[in-house]
């Protein structure tokens, strides 16, 4: 039996834009969805991250490889990662089909405020934006965040609730499935 490839979405946005929370809500709608969490990958692959360009390149390429492998096995995958440079998201697009990019657009000030209030239990590192003041490369502040040029879905998370955002992404996944069949 040949299994159809799974659908892959990359949920991108600034730290604090809502990626992990929305990915978790989406997983409640789609329990079989595999969510690849950059924060969890980093804990294993780079327990003391330097966030150097070389390290980021290796981590993001590993993330794309993992998503591709899971998709090839028939799993639907959501990548929960900032992916601050377009080249990593474009690599994923070139390696996987069906693929879609979901941009969680959120003003920097709101993302920073959310990040301050973030619970450590979610796995994301604490004090990301405070680290920018100490010279750490933080996307959107002291490192570039290249917004998607043509994402399949843009959600303004300062105006759209968590469950509504998850429903919009679920709808996108359904459209991807129809497009693949047609």
Backbone as CSV, one residue per row, in Angstrom:
resi,resn,N_x,N_y,N_z,CA_x,CA_y,CA_z,C_x,C_y,C_z
1,UNK,0.836,-1.175,0.000,0.000,0.000,0.000,0.889,1.250,0.000
2,UNK,0.637,2.146,-0.913,1.387,3.405,-0.970,0.611,4.443,-0.175
3,UNK,1.298,5.046,0.761,0.680,6.044,1.618,0.882,7.427,1.003
4,UNK,-0.166,8.243,1.017,-0.063,9.610,0.499,0.819,10.434,1.429
5,UNK,1.524,11.366,0.834,2.349,12.257,1.647,1.456,13.110,2.523
6,UNK,1.973,13.428,3.696,1.249,14.314,4.596,1.425,15.766,4.188
7,UNK,0.555,16.591,4.694,0.613,18.027,4.441,1.526,18.660,5.497
8,UNK,2.247,19.695,5.093,3.159,20.374,6.017,2.835,21.866,6.014
9,UNK,2.723,22.424,7.216,2.578,23.873,7.355,3.687,24.377,8.263
10,UNK,4.170,25.544,7.970,5.162,26.193,8.832,4.471,27.389,9.457
11,UNK,4.345,27.367,10.775,3.764,28.485,11.509,4.925,29.372,11.947
12,UNK,5.011,30.546,11.333,6.121,31.459,11.576,5.607,32.780,12.142
13,UNK,6.467,33.457,12.830,6.142,34.756,13.407,7.180,35.083,14.464
14,UNK,7.136,36.289,14.946,8.077,36.720,15.980,7.924,35.879,17.250
15,UNK,8.973,35.800,18.067,8.803,35.188,19.381,7.681,35.920,20.125
16,UNK,6.754,35.162,20.695,5.640,35.774,21.400,4.433,36.076,20.527
17,UNK,4.487,35.718,19.246,3.355,36.000,18.352,2.223,34.989,18.509
18,UNK,2.485,33.864,19.175,1.429,32.888,19.426,1.618,31.546,18.748
19,UNK,2.784,31.285,18.195,3.009,30.046,17.430,2.702,28.787,18.231
20,UNK,3.288,28.645,19.387,3.129,27.418,20.176,1.713,27.259,20.716
21,UNK,1.119,28.345,21.162,-0.237,28.289,21.699,-1.220,27.892,20.594
22,UNK,-1.057,28.486,19.427,-1.962,28.187,18.316,-1.704,26.782,17.785
23,UNK,-0.456,26.365,17.714,-0.150,24.990,17.282,-0.784,23.986,18.241
24,UNK,-0.762,24.277,19.533,-1.399,23.407,20.521,-2.909,23.347,20.330
25,UNK,-3.518,24.490,20.041,-4.969,24.529,19.789,-5.305,23.764,18.518
26,UNK,-4.458,23.885,17.503,-4.667,23.156,16.250,-4.584,21.655,16.488
27,UNK,-3.689,21.257,17.356,-3.534,19.835,17.663,-4.768,19.288,18.391
28,UNK,-5.494,20.130,19.091,-6.751,19.690,19.714,-7.803,19.415,18.640
29,UNK,-7.778,20.196,17.572,-8.703,19.987,16.453,-8.283,18.769,15.639
30,UNK,-6.970,18.600,15.480,-6.390,17.516,14.682,-5.419,16.722,15.557
31,UNK,-5.928,15.804,16.371,-5.063,15.091,17.315,-3.926,14.301,16.668
32,UNK,-4.057,13.914,15.417,-2.995,13.132,14.766,-1.920,14.017,14.134
33,UNK,-2.107,15.321,14.180,-1.126,16.259,13.641,0.157,16.172,14.459
34,UNK,1.285,16.085,13.784,2.583,16.103,14.463,3.058,17.554,14.498
35,UNK,3.312,18.059,15.690,3.815,19.422,15.834,5.296,19.339,16.169
36,UNK,6.121,19.874,15.282,7.565,19.944,15.516,7.851,21.297,16.165
37,UNK,8.278,21.257,17.399,8.499,22.475,18.175,9.984,22.793,18.217
38,UNK,10.338,23.928,17.657,11.736,24.340,17.658,12.286,24.403,19.079
39,UNK,11.492,24.896,20.017,11.973,25.008,21.399,12.340,23.638,21.961
40,UNK,11.574,22.619,21.633,11.862,21.260,22.113,13.084,20.679,21.402
41,UNK,13.201,20.914,20.104,14.362,20.435,19.342,15.646,21.041,19.898
42,UNK,15.614,22.325,20.182,16.807,23.000,20.708,17.254,22.416,22.042
43,UNK,16.301,22.022,22.903,16.660,21.458,24.204,17.520,20.208,24.047
44,UNK,17.273,19.461,22.992,18.026,18.224,22.764,19.264,18.483,21.920
45,UNK,19.096,19.197,20.821,20.199,19.384,19.867,21.220,20.426,20.329
46,UNK,20.754,21.471,20.984,21.656,22.531,21.460,21.239,22.955,22.866
47,UNK,21.529,22.117,23.872,21.083,22.441,25.225,21.652,23.761,25.754
48,UNK,22.796,24.183,25.229,23.360,25.496,25.580,23.563,26.253,24.269
49,UNK,22.460,26.757,23.701,22.540,27.352,22.365,23.383,28.618,22.313
50,UNK,24.086,28.762,21.190,24.852,29.984,20.942,24.073,30.917,20.016
51,UNK,23.102,30.343,19.294,22.313,31.073,18.304,23.196,31.666,17.202
52,UNK,24.330,31.032,16.961,25.211,31.482,15.879,24.555,31.154,14.546
53,UNK,25.025,31.789,13.490,24.487,31.516,12.155,24.669,30.044,11.784
54,UNK,25.823,29.488,12.106,26.084,28.073,11.784,25.133,27.167,12.552
55,UNK,24.978,27.434,13.830,24.070,26.618,14.636,22.636,26.721,14.123
56,UNK,22.177,27.933,13.825,20.814,28.117,13.304,20.628,27.367,11.991
57,UNK,21.616,27.440,11.128,21.529,26.750,9.826,21.344,25.247,10.042
58,UNK,22.132,24.669,10.922,22.044,23.228,11.187,20.694,22.881,11.811
59,UNK,20.254,23.659,12.776,18.993,23.380,13.472,17.813,23.481,12.502
60,UNK,17.769,24.542,11.702,16.629,24.700,10.782,16.644,23.652,9.676
61,UNK,17.809,23.311,9.177,17.876,22.248,8.170,17.445,20.908,8.771
62,UNK,17.789,20.656,10.023,17.353,19.441,10.710,15.835,19.423,10.864
63,UNK,15.278,20.558,11.167,13.832,20.674,11.308,13.133,20.372,9.979
64,UNK,13.657,20.914,8.893,13.080,20.656,7.569,13.201,19.177,7.226
65,UNK,14.351,18.591,7.495,14.544,17.160,7.215,13.537,16.309,8.001
66,UNK,13.350,16.629,9.262,12.420,15.871,10.099,10.990,16.008,9.576
67,UNK,10.589,17.218,9.228,9.240,17.431,8.686,9.057,16.656,7.387
68,UNK,10.061,16.673,6.524,9.977,15.958,5.250,9.852,14.455,5.487
69,UNK,10.646,13.925,6.390,10.592,12.491,6.686,9.206,12.099,7.195
70,UNK,8.667,12.868,8.133,7.336,12.577,8.668,6.266,12.696,7.586
71,UNK,6.372,13.730,6.762,5.420,13.910,5.663,5.490,12.747,4.677
72,UNK,6.700,12.326,4.340,6.870,11.191,3.427,6.236,9.919,3.987
73,UNK,6.155,9.826,5.311,5.534,8.674,5.958,4.013,8.826,6.077
74,UNK,3.495,9.956,5.586,2.047,10.155,5.563,1.487,10.989,6.696
75,UNK,2.345,11.543,7.538,1.870,12.354,8.662,1.684,13.819,8.251
76,UNK,0.621,14.429,8.734,0.481,15.876,8.599,1.349,16.505,9.683
77,UNK,2.068,17.575,9.313,3.063,18.171,10.208,2.867,19.680,10.282
78,UNK,2.986,20.202,11.492,3.038,21.647,11.699,4.408,21.962,12.294
79,UNK,5.134,22.847,11.644,6.417,23.308,12.154,6.138,24.567,12.973
80,UNK,6.464,24.510,14.246,6.270,25.620,15.175,7.650,26.225,15.416
81,UNK,8.011,27.206,14.559,9.353,27.786,14.647,9.366,29.175,14.019
82,UNK,10.081,30.068,14.643,10.192,31.428,14.106,10.685,31.408,12.664
83,UNK,11.737,30.646,12.394,12.269,30.598,11.025,12.520,32.007,10.518
84,UNK,13.353,32.747,11.235,13.482,34.174,10.969,14.018,34.526,9.580
85,UNK,14.691,33.585,8.916,15.172,33.863,7.557,14.328,33.097,6.536
86,UNK,13.945,33.801,5.490,13.108,33.197,4.442,13.732,31.954,3.842
87,UNK,15.049,31.912,3.760,15.687,30.787,3.069,15.348,29.445,3.714
88,UNK,15.128,29.426,5.021,14.780,28.162,5.675,13.353,27.759,5.328
89,UNK,12.453,28.718,5.319,11.060,28.420,4.970,10.958,28.050,3.493
90,UNK,11.756,28.699,2.664,11.758,28.366,1.230,12.381,26.988,0.994
91,UNK,13.362,26.611,1.785,13.918,25.258,1.694,12.820,24.240,1.969
92,UNK,12.038,24.481,3.003,10.930,23.572,3.324,9.946,23.512,2.158
93,UNK,9.616,24.649,1.608,8.675,24.695,0.471,9.224,23.898,-0.717
94,UNK,10.522,23.997,-0.960,11.112,23.300,-2.111,11.223,21.790,-1.891
95,UNK,11.238,21.369,-0.632,11.415,19.954,-0.308,10.099,19.200,-0.098
96,UNK,9.018,19.921,0.169,7.774,19.252,0.547,6.581,19.788,-0.208
97,UNK,5.674,18.881,-0.529,4.423,19.260,-1.164,3.377,18.232,-0.757
98,UNK,2.231,18.653,-0.308,1.781,20.033,-0.159,2.409,20.719,1.060
99,UNK,2.687,22.000,0.883,3.318,22.819,1.911,2.630,24.174,1.930
100,UNK,2.497,24.748,3.114,1.942,26.095,3.242,2.637,26.820,4.384
101,UNK,2.745,28.114,4.209,3.344,28.970,5.219,2.229,29.786,5.873
102,UNK,2.202,29.761,7.199,1.227,30.519,7.978,1.997,31.570,8.757
103,UNK,1.692,32.822,8.483,2.394,33.924,9.140,1.517,34.496,10.242
104,UNK,1.995,34.385,11.469,1.308,34.996,12.603,1.873,36.398,12.773
105,UNK,1.140,37.342,12.257,1.576,38.737,12.275,1.132,39.365,13.585
106,UNK,2.096,39.938,14.285,1.809,40.529,15.586,2.788,41.680,15.806
107,UNK,2.295,42.831,16.233,3.218,43.942,16.501,4.282,43.534,17.525
108,UNK,5.492,44.012,17.299,6.617,43.685,18.172,6.301,43.988,19.636
109,UNK,5.685,45.125,19.900,5.402,45.510,21.293,4.496,44.480,21.972
110,UNK,3.500,43.967,21.260,2.582,42.980,21.832,3.303,41.647,22.009
111,UNK,4.112,41.269,21.023,4.894,40.033,21.146,5.809,40.099,22.361
112,UNK,6.436,41.252,22.577,7.337,41.426,23.722,6.569,41.324,25.040
113,UNK,5.393,41.927,25.086,4.583,41.888,26.300,4.130,40.460,26.601
114,UNK,3.708,39.740,25.572,3.286,38.343,25.747,4.454,37.493,26.240
115,UNK,5.607,37.705,25.652,6.781,36.900,26.001,7.155,37.113,27.467
116,UNK,6.985,38.318,27.974,7.278,38.596,29.390,6.386,37.776,30.313
117,UNK,5.132,37.550,29.882,4.146,36.854,30.708,4.127,35.349,30.456
118,UNK,4.929,34.884,29.517,4.925,33.489,29.103,5.254,32.548,30.256
119,UNK,4.539,31.463,30.313,4.800,30.427,31.309,6.004,29.606,30.861
120,UNK,6.886,29.313,31.768,8.067,28.491,31.454,7.665,27.065,31.087
121,UNK,6.483,26.639,31.491,6.048,25.265,31.244,5.933,24.949,29.761
122,UNK,5.717,25.937,28.928,5.533,25.689,27.500,6.828,25.304,26.797
123,UNK,7.942,25.477,27.447,9.193,25.040,26.849,9.988,26.121,26.153
124,UNK,9.382,27.266,25.883,10.120,28.345,25.232,11.072,28.977,26.241
125,UNK,12.241,29.391,25.787,13.168,30.035,26.717,12.580,31.342,27.249
126,UNK,12.882,31.627,28.475,12.354,32.840,29.114,13.249,34.034,28.795
127,UNK,12.641,35.210,28.814,13.403,36.446,28.683,14.087,36.654,27.339
128,UNK,13.454,36.185,26.283,14.072,36.292,24.955,14.369,37.748,24.600
129,UNK,13.381,38.605,24.745,13.579,39.999,24.346,14.545,40.731,25.274
130,UNK,14.581,40.357,26.528,15.546,40.961,27.456,16.969,40.604,27.028
131,UNK,17.130,39.406,26.457,18.460,38.979,26.003,18.967,39.835,24.843
132,UNK,18.065,40.409,24.069,18.472,41.269,22.952,19.271,42.465,23.468
133,UNK,18.882,42.967,24.633,19.588,44.110,25.223,21.012,43.739,25.638
134,UNK,21.239,42.426,25.828,22.562,41.948,26.225,23.378,41.480,25.022
135,UNK,22.852,41.726,23.819,23.600,41.385,22.616,23.232,40.065,21.958
136,UNK,22.273,39.339,22.521,21.843,38.082,21.903,21.107,38.389,20.600
137,UNK,21.248,37.515,19.605,20.537,37.729,18.342,19.068,37.304,18.457
138,UNK,18.188,38.268,18.637,16.759,38.004,18.803,16.014,38.514,17.576
139,UNK,15.312,37.603,16.864,14.594,38.008,15.655,13.619,39.156,15.915
140,UNK,13.683,40.136,15.035,12.814,41.296,15.137,13.403,42.431,15.944
141,UNK,14.510,42.154,16.675,15.134,43.184,17.499,16.600,43.333,17.101
142,UNK,17.404,42.343,17.456,18.845,42.409,17.190,19.279,41.407,16.116
143,UNK,18.321,40.731,15.519,18.556,39.830,14.378,17.382,40.035,13.431
144,UNK,17.591,39.801,12.153,16.486,40.045,11.215,15.343,39.043,11.382
145,UNK,14.137,39.510,11.122,12.999,38.619,10.910,12.456,38.992,9.543
146,UNK,12.637,38.101,8.591,12.191,38.351,7.222,10.760,37.839,7.085
147,UNK,9.836,38.790,7.014,8.429,38.415,6.889,8.224,37.595,5.620
148,UNK,7.277,36.659,5.660,6.968,35.895,4.446,6.487,36.830,3.335
149,UNK,6.881,36.524,2.119,6.467,37.359,0.990,5.102,36.953,0.454
150,UNK,4.822,35.658,0.414,3.553,35.168,-0.111,3.024,34.007,0.718
151,UNK,2.755,34.240,1.992,2.247,33.125,2.806,0.841,32.740,2.351
152,UNK,0.506,31.487,2.543,-0.830,31.031,2.191,-1.883,31.568,3.155
153,UNK,-1.439,31.927,4.368,-2.376,32.439,5.372,-1.641,33.430,6.266
154,UNK,-2.277,34.568,6.504,-1.778,35.563,7.466,-2.843,35.712,8.546
155,UNK,-2.429,35.576,9.790,-3.347,35.760,10.911,-2.771,36.854,11.797
156,UNK,-3.549,37.887,12.026,-3.131,38.965,12.926,-3.517,38.542,14.338
157,UNK,-2.517,38.051,15.080,-2.816,37.449,16.379,-3.142,38.466,17.468
158,UNK,-2.959,39.739,17.192,-3.402,40.750,18.154,-4.896,41.030,17.980
159,UNK,-5.485,40.479,16.893,-6.906,40.704,16.605,-7.716,39.418,16.513
160,UNK,-7.039,38.282,16.450,-7.711,36.996,16.251,-7.392,36.086,17.420
161,UNK,-8.418,35.476,17.984,-8.243,34.602,19.137,-7.541,33.299,18.784
162,UNK,-7.130,32.590,19.800,-6.374,31.346,19.639,-7.174,30.300,18.870
163,UNK,-8.398,30.006,19.308,-9.182,28.953,18.646,-9.580,29.355,17.234
164,UNK,-9.898,30.619,17.014,-10.233,31.065,15.657,-9.004,30.927,14.757
165,UNK,-7.840,31.248,15.275,-6.599,31.086,14.501,-6.398,29.620,14.140
166,UNK,-6.600,28.735,15.106,-6.453,27.298,14.855,-7.462,26.826,13.805
167,UNK,-8.692,27.331,13.880,-9.712,26.942,12.882,-9.321,27.417,11.484
168,UNK,-8.730,28.604,11.386,-8.301,29.101,10.074,-7.196,28.209,9.492
169,UNK,-6.279,27.767,10.341,-5.208,26.886,9.871,-5.777,25.522,9.501
170,UNK,-6.741,25.023,10.277,-7.400,23.756,9.953,-8.077,23.854,8.585
171,UNK,-8.726,24.957,8.331,-9.373,25.176,7.028,-8.325,25.167,5.904
172,UNK,-7.187,25.781,6.138,-6.094,25.763,5.160,-5.638,24.333,4.893
173,UNK,-5.489,23.545,5.939,-5.078,22.142,5.765,-6.108,21.370,4.944
174,UNK,-7.396,21.639,5.166,-8.436,20.979,4.367,-8.343,21.385,2.897
175,UNK,-8.064,22.675,2.646,-7.898,23.130,1.254,-6.687,22.465,0.599
176,UNK,-5.601,22.310,1.358,-4.422,21.638,0.819,-4.743,20.191,0.428
177,UNK,-5.541,19.532,1.253,-5.928,18.133,0.963,-6.750,18.069,-0.310
178,UNK,-7.687,19.021,-0.489,-8.523,19.046,-1.699,-7.677,19.334,-2.930
179,UNK,-6.740,20.253,-2.789,-5.870,20.627,-3.913,-5.040,19.427,-4.348
180,UNK,-4.593,18.645,-3.379,-3.788,17.465,-3.678,-4.625,16.430,-4.416
181,UNK,-5.898,16.298,-4.051,-6.786,15.318,-4.693,-7.181,15.742,-6.082
182,UNK,-7.282,17.057,-6.305,-7.797,17.571,-7.567,-6.801,17.698,-8.633
